[in-house]
């Protein structure tokens, strides 16, 4: 509101379902200050056109902030009280975000502009939206967006290829782990050829069904040599991966079929040893607050619990 009142162009785009609890008059102060706000794919628009390819479960899960086309932020952090650790049921919230400067910031802006056009019909094509952005720093950044409007599941394929090229380590943090067959196979093959594969997941999740489905993948991965850890200090919501010392990614995509195929997602893939070191160091710190899952974990679960997990796994394509 303050920036809009000062004459800065302010546009806020939120997902209609993800933010459905907002009061109907929530945006009025921002609009009065001169800003703009819109909701991505509201149900009121989808229902009259149910014969189209639009679907209720095509949601915008991207997290993008772009300032003046020069500085951008992306990662796992949404805007909500739980992300400040204020949700009494979840408690502490662990997340990761990137600040990006240079030409890659325009890549995030381009994705926002496409989402804005899709939602409002407004084309943002003025030249002042494309400032000159010389290279900054020592890392190369490739911004990958994916969604049901694309032929290929770009983020999923990028993950799979990066894991396949690993030689020393693949360290993954993700809150929702219901991998596709190509990702499960890539992780299994990496572990079998001696790569240090570690996956950090939350011990306590905000989705019981996803947790049960996730547990069904533990046993075969553990047998292949993958090490699985469960974060016990609140809820880990970060979506990160570091491969050897050449690639790190931070973004919005969960490692599940919903993010890979149904949601509009965005990840920044960063090439450079320094960022890989930063992500790896944070991963190591998070492991200090995690418990490792042992290979006899499945046997100790009991027949009834394994059966429930198997049933939840049948729903994996929808999770």
SENU-872057 format. One record per residue (C-alpha): residue number from 1; x, y, z; residue in one letter. Coordinates in pm, 1 decimal. Each point is the difference from the previous one (the first is absolute). Example, Ala and Ser with C-alpha at 12.3 -4.5 7.8 and 13.67 -1.06 7.14 Angstrom:
2
<pos: 1 px: 1230.0 py: -450.0 pz: 780.0 code: a> .
<pos: 2 px: 137.0 py: 344.0 pz: -66.0 code: s> .
//
This chain:
319
<pos: 1 px: 0.0 py: 0.0 pz: 0.0 code: x> .
<pos: 2 px: 281.9 py: 239.9 pz: 87.2 code: x> .
<pos: 3 px: 177.7 py: -59.5 pz: -331.2 code: x> .
<pos: 4 px: -322.6 py: 25.4 pz: -197.6 code: x> .
<pos: 5 px: -84.7 py: 329.9 pz: 170.4 code: x> .
<pos: 6 px: 347.2 py: 125.2 pz: -96.8 code: x> .
<pos: 7 px: -74.5 py: -66.2 pz: -367.7 code: x> .
<pos: 8 px: 173.6 py: -335.4 pz: -41.4 code: x> .
<pos: 9 px: -180.4 py: -253.8 pz: -218.3 code: x> .
<pos: 10 px: -110.7 py: -273.7 pz: 239.7 code: x> .
<pos: 11 px: -161.5 py: -317.8 pz: -129.7 code: x> .
<pos: 12 px: -85.4 py: -292.7 pz: 226.1 code: x> .
<pos: 13 px: -111.8 py: -334.4 pz: -137.1 code: x> .
<pos: 14 px: -119.0 py: -275.3 pz: 231.1 code: x> .
<pos: 15 px: -150.1 py: -340.9 pz: -63.4 code: x> .
<pos: 16 px: -376.6 py: 3.1 pz: 40.1 code: x> .
<pos: 17 px: -16.1 py: -333.3 pz: 185.6 code: x> .
<pos: 18 px: 319.2 py: 42.0 pz: 200.3 code: x> .
<pos: 19 px: -123.7 py: 338.1 pz: 126.4 code: x> .
<pos: 20 px: -370.7 py: -75.9 pz: 15.3 code: x> .
<pos: 21 px: -16.1 py: 85.8 pz: 370.9 code: x> .
<pos: 22 px: 77.5 py: 367.5 pz: -67.8 code: x> .
<pos: 23 px: -293.8 py: 233.0 pz: 78.3 code: x> .
<pos: 24 px: -181.0 py: 131.0 pz: -307.6 code: x> .
<pos: 25 px: 113.8 py: 356.3 pz: 76.3 code: x> .
<pos: 26 px: 361.1 py: -92.7 pz: 76.8 code: x> .
<pos: 27 px: 151.8 py: 178.1 pz: -300.9 code: x> .
<pos: 28 px: -203.9 py: 319.1 pz: 23.0 code: x> .
<pos: 29 px: 266.6 py: 201.0 pz: 189.5 code: x> .
<pos: 30 px: 263.1 py: -95.3 pz: -257.9 code: x> .
<pos: 31 px: -231.8 py: 88.6 pz: -288.6 code: x> .
<pos: 32 px: -81.9 py: 332.6 pz: 166.3 code: x> .
<pos: 33 px: 372.7 py: 73.6 pz: 22.3 code: x> .
<pos: 34 px: 37.8 py: -53.2 pz: -374.2 code: x> .
<pos: 35 px: 116.3 py: -361.7 pz: -4.4 code: x> .
<pos: 36 px: -150.5 py: -293.4 pz: -188.4 code: x> .
<pos: 37 px: -89.9 py: -350.6 pz: 114.8 code: x> .
<pos: 38 px: -137.4 py: -307.7 pz: -173.4 code: x> .
<pos: 39 px: -86.9 py: -361.4 pz: 78.9 code: x> .
<pos: 40 px: 132.8 py: -279.3 pz: -219.5 code: x> .
<pos: 41 px: -267.4 py: -237.5 pz: -138.1 code: x> .
<pos: 42 px: -295.7 py: 75.2 pz: 227.4 code: x> .
<pos: 43 px: -273.5 py: -263.5 pz: 9.1 code: x> .
<pos: 44 px: -253.9 py: 254.4 pz: -120.7 code: x> .
<pos: 45 px: 186.4 py: 12.0 pz: -331.5 code: x> .
<pos: 46 px: 58.0 py: -373.1 pz: -34.6 code: x> .
<pos: 47 px: -348.4 py: -129.4 pz: 74.2 code: x> .
<pos: 48 px: -178.8 py: 159.0 pz: -301.4 code: x> .
<pos: 49 px: 273.8 py: -132.6 pz: -229.2 code: x> .
<pos: 50 px: 36.2 py: -352.4 pz: 131.5 code: x> .
<pos: 51 px: 32.8 py: -138.5 pz: -353.0 code: x> .
<pos: 52 px: 331.9 py: 180.6 pz: -48.0 code: x> .
<pos: 53 px: 337.2 py: -146.6 pz: 97.0 code: x> .
<pos: 54 px: 2.0 py: 217.5 pz: 312.2 code: x> .
<pos: 55 px: -33.3 py: -207.1 pz: 314.8 code: x> .
<pos: 56 px: -59.5 py: 84.3 pz: 362.5 code: x> .
<pos: 57 px: 321.3 py: -179.9 pz: 98.9 code: x> .
<pos: 58 px: 218.8 py: 211.5 pz: -231.7 code: x> .
<pos: 59 px: 134.5 py: 231.1 pz: 270.2 code: x> .
<pos: 60 px: 271.8 py: 266.8 pz: 0.8 code: x> .
<pos: 61 px: 253.9 py: -106.1 pz: 261.0 code: x> .
<pos: 62 px: 276.9 py: 237.0 pz: -109.1 code: x> .
<pos: 63 px: 158.3 py: 245.0 pz: 243.2 code: x> .
<pos: 64 px: 134.1 py: 303.6 pz: -185.6 code: x> .
<pos: 65 px: 95.1 py: 351.0 pz: 106.7 code: x> .
<pos: 66 px: 165.5 py: 229.8 pz: -254.8 code: x> .
<pos: 67 px: 113.8 py: 353.4 pz: 82.2 code: x> .
<pos: 68 px: 69.8 py: 240.2 pz: -288.7 code: x> .
<pos: 69 px: 95.7 py: -295.1 pz: -222.8 code: x> .
<pos: 70 px: 340.0 py: -10.4 pz: 169.8 code: x> .
<pos: 71 px: -46.1 py: -188.4 pz: 327.8 code: x> .
<pos: 72 px: -215.9 py: -309.5 pz: 37.4 code: x> .
<pos: 73 px: -89.0 py: -252.6 pz: 267.6 code: x> .
<pos: 74 px: -123.7 py: -356.5 pz: -32.9 code: x> .
<pos: 75 px: -3.9 py: -320.7 pz: 199.9 code: x> .
<pos: 76 px: -236.2 py: -168.8 pz: 240.0 code: x> .
<pos: 77 px: -133.1 py: 286.5 pz: 210.1 code: x> .
<pos: 78 px: -365.4 py: 95.1 pz: -31.4 code: x> .
<pos: 79 px: -158.8 py: 295.4 pz: 180.9 code: x> .
<pos: 80 px: -181.0 py: -130.9 pz: 307.3 code: x> .
<pos: 81 px: 18.1 py: -13.3 pz: 376.7 code: x> .
<pos: 82 px: 125.8 py: -359.8 pz: -0.1 code: x> .
<pos: 83 px: 314.1 py: 113.3 pz: -181.8 code: x> .
<pos: 84 px: 77.7 py: 220.5 pz: 298.1 code: x> .
<pos: 85 px: -41.5 py: -294.7 pz: 235.2 code: x> .
<pos: 86 px: -332.1 py: 133.6 pz: 127.9 code: x> .
<pos: 87 px: -211.0 py: -307.9 pz: -72.2 code: x> .
<pos: 88 px: -32.8 py: -178.5 pz: 336.7 code: x> .
<pos: 89 px: -66.3 py: -338.9 pz: -164.7 code: x> .
<pos: 90 px: 317.6 py: 5.3 pz: -209.6 code: x> .
<pos: 91 px: 238.2 py: 217.6 pz: 199.4 code: x> .
<pos: 92 px: 342.5 py: 86.9 pz: -140.6 code: x> .
<pos: 93 px: 11.6 py: 29.8 pz: -379.2 code: x> .
<pos: 94 px: 325.9 py: -62.7 pz: -190.9 code: x> .
<pos: 95 px: 14.5 py: 134.5 pz: -353.5 code: x> .
<pos: 96 px: 246.9 py: 121.5 pz: -260.4 code: x> .
<pos: 97 px: -19.1 py: 288.8 pz: -245.3 code: x> .
<pos: 98 px: 242.4 py: 151.0 pz: -253.8 code: x> .
<pos: 99 px: 78.5 py: 360.7 pz: -76.4 code: x> .
<pos: 100 px: 100.6 py: 32.6 pz: -364.9 code: x> .
<pos: 101 px: 152.9 py: 301.1 pz: -175.0 code: x> .
<pos: 102 px: 97.4 py: 46.5 pz: -362.3 code: x> .
<pos: 103 px: -156.1 py: -133.3 pz: -320.8 code: x> .
<pos: 104 px: -161.5 py: -297.3 pz: 176.7 code: x> .
<pos: 105 px: -226.5 py: 243.6 pz: 184.5 code: x> .
<pos: 106 px: -159.5 py: 79.7 pz: -336.0 code: x> .
<pos: 107 px: -71.5 py: -371.0 pz: -50.0 code: x> .
<pos: 108 px: -207.5 py: -0.1 pz: 317.4 code: x> .
<pos: 109 px: -168.4 py: 321.8 pz: -112.4 code: x> .
<pos: 110 px: -85.4 py: -159.2 pz: -334.8 code: x> .
<pos: 111 px: -174.6 py: -287.7 pz: 177.7 code: x> .
<pos: 112 px: -194.9 py: 244.6 pz: 216.0 code: x> .
<pos: 113 px: -101.9 py: 196.9 pz: -309.3 code: x> .
<pos: 114 px: -128.1 py: -318.7 pz: -165.5 code: x> .
<pos: 115 px: -199.5 py: -91.6 pz: 310.8 code: x> .
<pos: 116 px: -137.7 py: 353.7 pz: 19.6 code: x> .
<pos: 117 px: -105.7 py: -11.6 pz: -366.4 code: x> .
<pos: 118 px: -167.1 py: -337.1 pz: 51.5 code: x> .
<pos: 119 px: -189.3 py: 132.7 pz: 301.7 code: x> .
<pos: 120 px: -91.4 py: 356.0 pz: -97.0 code: x> .
<pos: 121 px: 43.5 py: 20.3 pz: -377.1 code: x> .
<pos: 122 px: 239.2 py: 294.0 pz: 44.2 code: x> .
<pos: 123 px: 318.9 py: -9.2 pz: -206.3 code: x> .
<pos: 124 px: 300.3 py: 156.6 pz: 172.8 code: x> .
<pos: 125 px: 217.2 py: 79.2 pz: -300.9 code: x> .
<pos: 126 px: 127.4 py: 351.6 pz: 67.4 code: x> .
<pos: 127 px: 375.8 py: 44.0 pz: -45.0 code: x> .
<pos: 128 px: 50.7 py: 119.1 pz: 356.6 code: x> .
<pos: 129 px: -80.5 py: -351.6 pz: 119.4 code: x> .
<pos: 130 px: 322.5 py: -118.5 pz: -166.8 code: x> .
<pos: 131 px: 286.3 py: 195.5 pz: 159.6 code: x> .
<pos: 132 px: 358.2 py: -72.3 pz: -96.4 code: x> .
<pos: 133 px: 127.1 py: -262.3 pz: 244.9 code: x> .
<pos: 134 px: 374.2 py: -64.4 pz: -17.2 code: x> .
<pos: 135 px: 130.6 py: -321.0 pz: 147.2 code: x> .
<pos: 136 px: 49.7 py: 0.6 pz: 376.6 code: x> .
<pos: 137 px: 208.8 py: -240.7 pz: 205.2 code: x> .
<pos: 138 px: 164.0 py: -323.8 pz: -105.9 code: x> .
<pos: 139 px: -289.7 py: -244.6 pz: -41.0 code: x> .
<pos: 140 px: -211.1 py: -91.5 pz: -298.8 code: x> .
<pos: 141 px: -373.8 py: -23.8 pz: 68.4 code: x> .
<pos: 142 px: -258.9 py: -178.0 pz: -210.7 code: x> .
<pos: 143 px: -362.4 py: 62.8 pz: 94.2 code: x> .
<pos: 144 px: -225.3 py: -294.1 pz: -85.8 code: x> .
<pos: 145 px: -376.0 py: 39.7 pz: 14.6 code: x> .
<pos: 146 px: -239.5 py: -286.3 pz: -58.6 code: x> .
<pos: 147 px: -372.1 py: -56.0 pz: -6.8 code: x> .
<pos: 148 px: -290.7 py: -177.5 pz: -167.6 code: x> .
<pos: 149 px: 19.0 py: 250.9 pz: -284.4 code: x> .
<pos: 150 px: 332.3 py: -153.5 pz: -112.2 code: x> .
<pos: 151 px: 60.2 py: -319.0 pz: -192.3 code: x> .
<pos: 152 px: 291.5 py: -114.7 pz: 215.9 code: x> .
<pos: 153 px: 24.1 py: -19.7 pz: 379.6 code: x> .
<pos: 154 px: 309.1 py: 221.7 pz: -1.6 code: x> .
<pos: 155 px: 84.8 py: 8.0 pz: 371.3 code: x> .
<pos: 156 px: -42.0 py: -377.6 pz: 34.1 code: x> .
<pos: 157 px: 224.4 py: -66.3 pz: -299.9 code: x> .
<pos: 158 px: 261.1 py: 246.0 pz: 125.8 code: x> .
<pos: 159 px: 5.1 py: -174.5 pz: 339.0 code: x> .
<pos: 160 px: 33.0 py: -341.6 pz: -163.8 code: x> .
<pos: 161 px: 283.0 py: 106.3 pz: -230.6 code: x> .
<pos: 162 px: 193.3 py: 169.7 pz: 280.2 code: x> .
<pos: 163 px: -28.8 py: -308.1 pz: 222.2 code: x> .
<pos: 164 px: 108.5 py: -222.2 pz: -290.0 code: x> .
<pos: 165 px: 314.6 py: 213.3 pz: -49.0 code: x> .
<pos: 166 px: 98.4 py: -6.0 pz: 368.5 code: x> .
<pos: 167 px: 336.8 py: -149.9 pz: 95.0 code: x> .
<pos: 168 px: 44.4 py: 73.6 pz: 370.9 code: x> .
<pos: 169 px: -318.3 py: 118.9 pz: 172.3 code: x> .
<pos: 170 px: -366.8 py: 78.0 pz: -39.1 code: x> .
<pos: 171 px: -145.5 py: 173.3 pz: 306.6 code: x> .
<pos: 172 px: -370.6 py: 76.8 pz: -16.7 code: x> .
<pos: 173 px: -231.2 py: 185.2 pz: 235.9 code: x> .
<pos: 174 px: -370.6 py: -11.3 pz: -76.7 code: x> .
<pos: 175 px: -320.1 py: 8.2 pz: 205.9 code: x> .
<pos: 176 px: -211.2 py: -223.7 pz: -225.0 code: x> .
<pos: 177 px: 175.2 py: -306.5 pz: -138.6 code: x> .
<pos: 178 px: -215.1 py: -208.9 pz: -234.1 code: x> .
<pos: 179 px: 245.8 py: -43.3 pz: -287.4 code: x> .
<pos: 180 px: -84.0 py: -94.7 pz: -354.0 code: x> .
<pos: 181 px: 147.5 py: -320.5 pz: -138.1 code: x> .
<pos: 182 px: 273.4 py: 186.1 pz: -188.0 code: x> .
<pos: 183 px: 112.5 py: 182.1 pz: 316.7 code: x> .
<pos: 184 px: -16.3 py: -314.4 pz: 214.9 code: x> .
<pos: 185 px: 204.9 py: -188.1 pz: -260.3 code: x> .
<pos: 186 px: 257.1 py: 279.0 pz: -27.2 code: x> .
<pos: 187 px: 46.9 py: 8.9 pz: 378.9 code: x> .
<pos: 188 px: 25.7 py: -378.7 pz: 16.9 code: x> .
<pos: 189 px: 257.4 py: -18.2 pz: -278.6 code: x> .
<pos: 190 px: 206.5 py: 280.3 pz: 151.7 code: x> .
<pos: 191 px: 12.9 py: -175.4 pz: 337.4 code: x> .
<pos: 192 px: 84.5 py: -337.1 pz: -158.7 code: x> .
<pos: 193 px: 301.3 py: 149.1 pz: -178.6 code: x> .
<pos: 194 px: 135.4 py: 144.7 pz: 325.1 code: x> .
<pos: 195 px: -130.4 py: 357.8 pz: -2.0 code: x> .
<pos: 196 px: -73.3 py: 141.1 pz: 345.8 code: x> .
<pos: 197 px: -378.1 py: 42.0 pz: -30.9 code: x> .
<pos: 198 px: -173.7 py: 160.6 pz: 298.4 code: x> .
<pos: 199 px: -360.2 py: 115.0 pz: 24.3 code: x> .
<pos: 200 px: -127.0 py: 225.1 pz: 280.0 code: x> .
<pos: 201 px: -375.1 py: -7.6 pz: 59.0 code: x> .
<pos: 202 px: -223.2 py: 127.2 pz: 281.3 code: x> .
<pos: 203 px: -77.3 py: -233.5 pz: 288.5 code: x> .
<pos: 204 px: -323.5 py: 192.2 pz: 57.5 code: x> .
<pos: 205 px: -189.4 py: 108.1 pz: -311.5 code: x> .
<pos: 206 px: -312.2 py: 206.3 pz: -59.1 code: x> .
<pos: 207 px: -139.5 py: -275.6 pz: -225.7 code: x> .
<pos: 208 px: -54.9 py: -343.8 pz: 152.3 code: x> .
<pos: 209 px: -85.9 py: -161.3 pz: -333.5 code: x> .
<pos: 210 px: 316.6 py: 126.1 pz: -168.1 code: x> .
<pos: 211 px: 207.6 py: -119.5 pz: 295.3 code: x> .
<pos: 212 px: -144.1 py: -350.8 pz: -25.6 code: x> .
<pos: 213 px: 63.3 py: -11.8 pz: -374.6 code: x> .
<pos: 214 px: 352.5 py: 132.6 pz: 52.7 code: x> .
<pos: 215 px: 77.0 py: -273.3 pz: 252.3 code: x> .
<pos: 216 px: -84.2 py: -264.6 pz: -257.9 code: x> .
<pos: 217 px: 310.3 py: 101.5 pz: -198.4 code: x> .
<pos: 218 px: 244.0 py: -29.7 pz: 289.1 code: x> .
<pos: 219 px: 76.5 py: -374.4 pz: -1.2 code: x> .
<pos: 220 px: 120.6 py: -46.5 pz: -361.5 code: x> .
<pos: 221 px: 206.9 py: 319.3 pz: 14.6 code: x> .
<pos: 222 px: 160.0 py: -102.9 pz: 329.8 code: x> .
<pos: 223 px: 85.1 py: -340.6 pz: -146.5 code: x> .
<pos: 224 px: 175.7 py: 172.7 pz: -291.4 code: x> .
<pos: 225 px: 213.0 py: 202.2 pz: 240.3 code: x> .
<pos: 226 px: -190.1 py: 328.5 pz: 10.5 code: x> .
<pos: 227 px: 14.4 py: 163.4 pz: 342.7 code: x> .
<pos: 228 px: -326.2 py: 155.0 pz: 120.6 code: x> .
<pos: 229 px: -29.6 py: 248.3 pz: 285.9 code: x> .
<pos: 230 px: -307.3 py: 147.7 pz: 166.9 code: x> .
<pos: 231 px: 18.0 py: 357.2 pz: 125.4 code: x> .
<pos: 232 px: -124.9 py: 17.2 pz: 358.7 code: x> .
<pos: 233 px: 29.9 py: 371.3 pz: 82.7 code: x> .
<pos: 234 px: -337.7 py: 113.4 pz: -135.3 code: x> .
<pos: 235 px: -85.8 py: -23.7 pz: -370.5 code: x> .
<pos: 236 px: 256.9 py: 15.6 pz: -279.5 code: x> .
<pos: 237 px: -158.5 py: 157.8 pz: -308.1 code: x> .
<pos: 238 px: 316.9 py: 73.8 pz: -200.3 code: x> .
<pos: 239 px: 27.8 py: -141.4 pz: -351.5 code: x> .
<pos: 240 px: 372.1 py: -27.4 pz: -70.9 code: x> .
<pos: 241 px: 249.5 py: -233.3 pz: -161.8 code: x> .
<pos: 242 px: 377.5 py: 10.5 pz: -34.0 code: x> .
<pos: 243 px: 183.1 py: -222.8 pz: -247.6 code: x> .
<pos: 244 px: 374.6 py: -44.4 pz: 51.1 code: x> .
<pos: 245 px: 154.2 py: 348.9 pz: -4.4 code: x> .
<pos: 246 px: -141.7 py: 122.6 pz: -328.4 code: x> .
<pos: 247 px: -377.8 py: 35.0 pz: 37.9 code: x> .
<pos: 248 px: -241.2 py: 118.9 pz: 266.5 code: x> .
<pos: 249 px: -369.9 py: 69.6 pz: -35.6 code: x> .
<pos: 250 px: -248.4 py: 189.7 pz: 213.6 code: x> .
<pos: 251 px: -360.6 py: 40.0 pz: -103.8 code: x> .
<pos: 252 px: -367.6 py: -65.3 pz: 50.4 code: x> .
<pos: 253 px: -29.3 py: -354.0 pz: -138.4 code: x> .
<pos: 254 px: -69.7 py: -282.0 pz: 238.8 code: x> .
<pos: 255 px: 129.1 py: -343.3 pz: -95.7 code: x> .
<pos: 256 px: -342.6 py: -137.7 pz: -85.7 code: x> .
<pos: 257 px: -224.3 py: -46.8 pz: -299.6 code: x> .
<pos: 258 px: -213.5 py: 302.1 pz: 83.0 code: x> .
<pos: 259 px: 296.8 py: 235.1 pz: -27.5 code: x> .
<pos: 260 px: 151.0 py: -177.4 pz: -299.5 code: x> .
<pos: 261 px: -317.0 py: -27.1 pz: -209.8 code: x> .
<pos: 262 px: -292.3 py: 203.1 pz: 138.7 code: x> .
<pos: 263 px: 130.9 py: 314.5 pz: 170.1 code: x> .
<pos: 264 px: 161.3 py: 305.2 pz: -154.1 code: x> .
<pos: 265 px: 346.2 py: -12.6 pz: 160.8 code: x> .
<pos: 266 px: 335.8 py: 175.0 pz: -23.2 code: x> .
<pos: 267 px: 352.3 py: -99.2 pz: 107.4 code: x> .
<pos: 268 px: 328.7 py: 184.9 pz: -31.0 code: x> .
<pos: 269 px: 290.3 py: -229.2 pz: -92.4 code: x> .
<pos: 270 px: 331.6 py: 158.4 pz: 97.8 code: x> .
<pos: 271 px: 333.6 py: -113.5 pz: -140.8 code: x> .
<pos: 272 px: 292.7 py: 86.5 pz: 226.6 code: x> .
<pos: 273 px: 199.6 py: -147.8 pz: 285.4 code: x> .
<pos: 274 px: -72.5 py: 283.3 pz: 244.8 code: x> .
<pos: 275 px: -377.5 py: -37.2 pz: -6.6 code: x> .
<pos: 276 px: 35.3 py: -379.1 pz: 11.1 code: x> .
<pos: 277 px: 208.7 py: 40.9 pz: 313.9 code: x> .
<pos: 278 px: -260.4 py: 229.8 pz: 157.0 code: x> .
<pos: 279 px: -286.0 py: -241.4 pz: -70.7 code: x> .
<pos: 280 px: 206.4 py: -296.8 pz: 119.2 code: x> .
<pos: 281 px: 93.9 py: 175.9 pz: 324.2 code: x> .
<pos: 282 px: -364.7 py: 79.6 pz: 72.4 code: x> .
<pos: 283 px: -89.1 py: -362.6 pz: -75.3 code: x> .
<pos: 284 px: 263.1 py: -117.7 pz: 248.9 code: x> .
<pos: 285 px: -136.7 py: 236.5 pz: 265.2 code: x> .
<pos: 286 px: -352.2 py: -131.8 pz: -56.1 code: x> .
<pos: 287 px: 123.1 py: -357.6 pz: 40.8 code: x> .
<pos: 288 px: 102.8 py: 89.3 pz: 355.4 code: x> .
<pos: 289 px: -371.9 py: 39.8 pz: 74.9 code: x> .
<pos: 290 px: -100.6 py: -318.9 pz: -182.4 code: x> .
<pos: 291 px: -24.5 py: -372.1 pz: 73.6 code: x> .
<pos: 292 px: 129.3 py: -253.8 pz: -251.4 code: x> .
<pos: 293 px: -238.6 py: -269.8 pz: -117.1 code: x> .
<pos: 294 px: 151.2 py: -347.2 pz: 50.1 code: x> .
<pos: 295 px: -23.3 py: -291.8 pz: -242.1 code: x> .
<pos: 296 px: -221.5 py: -199.9 pz: 237.4 code: x> .
<pos: 297 px: -251.1 py: 287.1 pz: 6.1 code: x> .
<pos: 298 px: -248.1 py: -175.9 pz: -229.2 code: x> .
<pos: 299 px: 8.3 py: -327.6 pz: 192.1 code: x> .
<pos: 300 px: -72.4 py: 177.2 pz: 328.4 code: x> .
<pos: 301 px: -304.1 py: 174.0 pz: -146.6 code: x> .
<pos: 302 px: -230.5 py: -301.6 pz: 14.0 code: x> .
<pos: 303 px: -231.8 py: -146.9 pz: -262.7 code: x> .
<pos: 304 px: -292.6 py: 239.1 pz: 55.7 code: x> .
<pos: 305 px: 209.3 py: 313.7 pz: -40.0 code: x> .
<pos: 306 px: 173.8 py: -136.4 pz: -309.0 code: x> .
<pos: 307 px: -340.1 py: -73.4 pz: -149.8 code: x> .
<pos: 308 px: -118.0 py: 355.4 pz: 62.9 code: x> .
<pos: 309 px: 316.9 py: 135.6 pz: -159.2 code: x> .
<pos: 310 px: -56.4 py: -219.4 pz: -304.1 code: x> .
<pos: 311 px: -351.9 py: 132.9 pz: -39.5 code: x> .
<pos: 312 px: 128.9 py: 358.4 pz: 27.3 code: x> .
<pos: 313 px: 257.9 py: -78.2 pz: -266.1 code: x> .
<pos: 314 px: -276.1 py: -89.5 pz: -244.2 code: x> .
<pos: 315 px: -100.1 py: 367.5 pz: 16.8 code: x> .
<pos: 316 px: 353.5 py: 120.7 pz: -80.2 code: x> .
<pos: 317 px: -87.7 py: 129.1 pz: -348.8 code: x> .
<pos: 318 px: -242.3 py: 244.6 pz: 162.4 code: x> .
<pos: 319 px: 225.9 py: 116.3 pz: 284.7 code: x> .
//
